[in-house]
Amino acid sequence: MARAPEAGRAAGPDGTRWRLSLIPARANHPAQVTATHPARFDDRPMTSLAGALRGQRAPDFSLPSGPDRHITLAQFHGAPVVLAFYPADWSPVCSDQMALYQAVMPEFTRYGATVLGISVDGVWCHRAFAEDRGISFPLLSDFEPKGEVARRYHSYRLPDGVAERALFVLDRDGYVAWSHIYPPHTNPGADGILHALEALTHERQAVV
């Protein structure tokens, strides 16, 4: 078994290592430590049925990414996809998590992966949040019917009416290669995603 990258870092396909716990400072947002406990839950059992989707074709969906645009999962067939369900825009943990993925975007791009953030917030809330945090990847609105897509992925938090903090990595054929749900107040970081994308790269190279 390959040795896992050292704590707080992840290896890209060319061996580059990233510090995953720091977000670069912006004019109105000083540098923050964001993934304080990313590794503590990596090996813990799933907290819902989301793990049952592993190895299965990911449920397709079409969600608005803006007031006049929809994104369909099927349009990304042929490339890895990262689905990042999260509870709410503007909350401290969600803000740090999405900003972290923006900071690590060069590594996701190296793997040819598309990142899609999904919450039950409306499209205008997403737009304001993305502009404020400098987020360029799509944030999809699972607003109406509320949480329908999160429910398909067994990632809807009924007591609170929001999505769980759930991550899914889909392979090029649209199957769930890896998934995990984290406690709502925990920033999962990016290690798990990058490890899954690296594994997909090795599998593809072995087949070729």
C-alpha positions as CSV (number, residue, x, y, z in Angstrom):
1,M,0.0,0.0,0.0
2,A,1.4,3.4,-0.9
3,R,2.4,5.7,1.9
4,A,-0.1,8.4,2.5
5,P,1.1,12.0,2.1
6,E,2.3,13.7,5.2
7,A,-0.3,15.4,7.4
8,G,-1.5,18.8,6.0
9,R,-0.2,18.1,2.5
10,A,-1.4,16.2,-0.5
11,A,0.5,15.0,-3.6
12,G,-0.4,16.0,-7.1
13,P,0.1,13.8,-10.1
14,D,3.6,15.2,-10.6
15,G,4.6,14.7,-7.0
16,T,3.9,18.3,-6.1
17,R,2.8,18.7,-2.5
18,W,0.2,21.2,-1.3
19,R,-0.4,22.7,2.1
20,L,-4.2,22.2,2.4
21,S,-4.8,24.0,5.6
22,L,-4.1,27.6,4.5
23,I,-6.1,29.9,2.3
24,P,-4.3,32.8,0.7
25,A,-5.2,36.2,2.2
26,R,-7.5,38.4,0.2
27,A,-8.1,42.1,0.7
28,N,-11.1,41.6,3.0
29,H,-10.3,38.1,4.3
30,P,-7.0,37.5,6.1
31,A,-5.3,34.2,5.8
32,Q,-7.1,31.5,7.8
33,V,-6.4,28.0,9.0
34,T,-9.2,26.1,7.4
35,A,-8.8,22.3,7.8
36,T,-8.1,21.9,11.4
37,H,-9.3,18.3,11.6
38,P,-9.2,17.0,8.1
39,A,-7.6,13.6,8.9
40,R,-9.4,12.8,12.2
41,F,-12.5,11.4,10.4
42,D,-10.9,9.9,7.3
43,D,-11.2,6.4,8.6
44,R,-14.4,6.7,10.6
45,P,-17.6,4.9,9.4
46,M,-20.0,6.8,7.2
47,T,-22.7,8.7,9.0
48,S,-25.4,7.9,6.5
49,L,-26.2,5.7,3.5
50,A,-23.9,7.7,1.1
51,G,-21.3,4.9,1.2
52,A,-23.9,2.6,-0.4
53,L,-23.5,4.5,-3.6
54,R,-19.8,3.5,-4.0
55,G,-19.4,1.5,-7.2
56,Q,-22.8,2.6,-8.5
57,R,-23.6,5.0,-11.3
58,A,-24.0,8.5,-9.7
59,P,-27.6,9.8,-9.9
60,D,-27.9,12.3,-12.7
61,F,-29.3,15.7,-12.0
62,S,-29.8,19.2,-13.5
63,L,-29.5,22.2,-11.1
64,P,-29.3,25.9,-11.6
65,S,-25.9,27.5,-11.4
66,G,-27.3,31.0,-11.9
67,P,-30.6,32.7,-12.7
68,D,-30.5,31.7,-16.4
69,R,-28.2,28.6,-16.5
70,H,-28.5,25.0,-15.5
71,I,-25.7,22.4,-15.2
72,T,-26.4,18.7,-15.8
73,L,-24.1,16.1,-14.3
74,A,-24.1,14.1,-17.6
75,Q,-22.4,17.0,-19.4
76,F,-19.2,16.1,-17.6
77,H,-19.1,12.4,-18.8
78,G,-15.6,11.4,-19.7
79,A,-13.9,13.3,-16.9
80,P,-13.7,13.0,-13.1
81,V,-16.2,15.0,-11.1
82,V,-16.0,16.1,-7.5
83,L,-19.4,16.8,-5.8
84,A,-19.1,18.8,-2.6
85,F,-22.4,19.0,-0.8
86,Y,-22.3,21.5,2.1
87,P,-24.9,23.0,4.5
88,A,-25.0,26.7,3.8
89,D,-23.2,29.6,2.1
90,W,-21.6,32.1,4.5
91,S,-21.3,29.8,7.5
92,P,-17.7,29.8,8.8
93,V,-16.8,26.2,8.0
94,C,-18.5,26.2,4.6
95,S,-16.8,29.4,3.6
96,D,-13.4,28.1,4.5
97,Q,-14.1,24.7,2.8
98,M,-15.2,26.3,-0.5
99,A,-12.3,28.8,-0.4
100,L,-9.9,26.0,0.2
101,Y,-11.1,24.2,-2.9
102,Q,-10.6,27.3,-4.9
103,A,-7.1,27.6,-3.6
104,V,-6.4,24.0,-4.5
105,M,-8.1,24.2,-7.9
106,P,-4.8,23.9,-9.8
107,E,-4.4,20.4,-8.4
108,F,-8.0,19.4,-9.3
109,T,-7.3,20.7,-12.8
110,R,-4.1,18.6,-13.1
111,Y,-6.4,15.5,-12.7
112,G,-8.9,16.9,-15.2
113,A,-11.5,17.0,-12.5
114,T,-14.5,19.4,-12.3
115,V,-15.6,20.6,-8.9
116,L,-19.3,21.3,-8.2
117,G,-20.4,22.7,-4.9
118,I,-24.1,22.0,-4.0
119,S,-26.3,23.4,-1.2
120,V,-29.9,24.3,-0.7
121,D,-29.1,28.0,-1.0
122,G,-30.7,30.0,-3.8
123,V,-28.9,31.1,-7.0
124,W,-28.6,34.8,-5.9
125,C,-27.2,33.8,-2.5
126,H,-24.6,31.6,-4.3
127,R,-23.7,34.4,-6.6
128,A,-23.0,36.9,-3.8
129,F,-21.1,34.2,-1.8
130,A,-19.0,33.2,-4.8
131,E,-18.2,36.9,-5.6
132,D,-17.3,37.6,-2.0
133,R,-15.1,34.6,-1.6
134,G,-13.5,34.6,-5.1
135,I,-14.9,31.2,-6.0
136,S,-14.9,30.4,-9.7
137,F,-16.2,26.8,-9.8
138,P,-20.0,26.3,-10.1
139,L,-22.1,26.5,-7.0
140,L,-25.4,24.7,-7.7
141,S,-28.7,25.5,-6.0
142,D,-30.6,22.4,-4.7
143,F,-33.3,24.8,-3.6
144,E,-36.6,23.6,-5.2
145,P,-37.6,20.9,-4.6
146,K,-35.6,21.5,-1.5
147,G,-32.7,19.1,-1.2
148,E,-33.9,16.8,-3.9
149,V,-30.5,16.0,-5.3
150,A,-28.9,15.8,-1.8
151,R,-31.6,13.2,-1.0
152,R,-30.7,11.1,-4.1
153,Y,-27.1,11.0,-2.7
154,H,-28.3,10.1,0.8
155,S,-26.8,13.4,1.9
156,Y,-29.8,15.5,3.2
157,R,-29.9,16.5,6.8
158,L,-33.6,16.2,7.7
159,P,-33.6,17.9,11.2
160,D,-31.9,21.0,9.8
161,G,-33.3,21.0,6.2
162,V,-29.8,21.4,4.7
163,A,-27.3,19.2,2.8
164,E,-24.8,17.1,4.8
165,R,-21.1,18.0,4.5
166,A,-20.6,15.2,1.9
167,L,-17.9,14.6,-0.7
168,F,-18.2,12.3,-3.8
169,V,-15.6,11.6,-6.4
170,L,-17.0,10.2,-9.7
171,D,-14.9,8.4,-12.3
172,R,-14.9,9.2,-16.0
173,D,-17.8,6.9,-16.6
174,G,-20.0,8.5,-14.0
175,Y,-19.6,5.9,-11.2
176,V,-19.0,6.8,-7.6
177,A,-15.4,5.9,-6.9
178,W,-15.2,7.5,-3.4
179,S,-17.5,9.2,-0.9
180,H,-17.5,10.4,2.6
181,I,-19.8,12.4,5.0
182,Y,-18.2,14.5,7.7
183,P,-19.6,16.1,10.8
184,P,-21.2,19.4,9.9
185,H,-18.8,21.5,12.0
186,T,-15.7,19.8,10.5
187,N,-13.8,21.1,7.4
188,P,-12.9,17.9,5.5
189,G,-10.0,19.6,3.7
190,A,-9.0,18.2,0.3
191,D,-6.8,15.2,1.1
192,G,-9.5,12.6,0.6
193,I,-10.5,14.1,-2.8
194,L,-6.9,14.2,-4.0
195,H,-6.2,10.6,-2.9
196,A,-9.3,9.4,-4.8
197,L,-8.3,11.3,-7.9
198,E,-4.8,9.9,-7.7
199,A,-6.2,6.4,-7.4
200,L,-8.4,6.9,-10.5
201,T,-5.3,8.1,-12.4
202,H,-3.3,5.0,-11.5
203,E,-6.3,2.7,-12.4
204,R,-6.6,4.4,-15.8
205,Q,-2.8,4.1,-16.5
206,A,-2.9,0.4,-15.5
207,V,-5.7,-0.2,-18.0
208,V,-4.0,1.7,-20.8
